[in-house]
Amino acid sequence: MPQYIDLYKKYTSTSALSGDLRSKADRAWTTRYIRKSFGNFLPIDKGASILEIGCGFGACLKSLAELGYSNCSGIDLSDEQIRYAIDVLKLNNVQKVDAIEFLRTKANTFNCILALDFLEHFELPDLMVLGKTIAHLFMGT
């Protein structure tokens, strides 16, 4: 994804989601969305290790915490998005890192990996590498 690096430099401040997401109404909507759309796929164990790749500004991670999940982390390529997650949403479980490079060193680390509104940012060859990297994490091949 290196050719798109510049796109993510101001992704938060130039996106439709750049408003103040600290309000209870915004967080409640996101939490309801996560519960309704992905609740059946989330681990039953609230202490399960969950990684969100492409976590953006951290809205999903904040919602997972509000749903009781205590061992979640997120990665994103955008420094601006990670800064927003840390500075505005007060998350300390996010880091700026390339997803493929990060995942290559994380075998047997996560019980669940989320990639919400993320995969469409990849070109097919990189998407295939990402898919194989994630599969190797869970299948050990």
Secondary structure, DSSP 4 states (H G I P E B T S, - for coil): -GGGGGGGTTHHHHSTT-S-TTSHHHHHHHHHHHHHHHGGGS-SSTTS-EEEET-TTSHHHHHHHHTT--SEEEEES-HHHHHHHHHTS--SSEEE--HHHHHTT-TT--SEEE-TT-GGGS-HHHHHHHHHHHHHHHH--
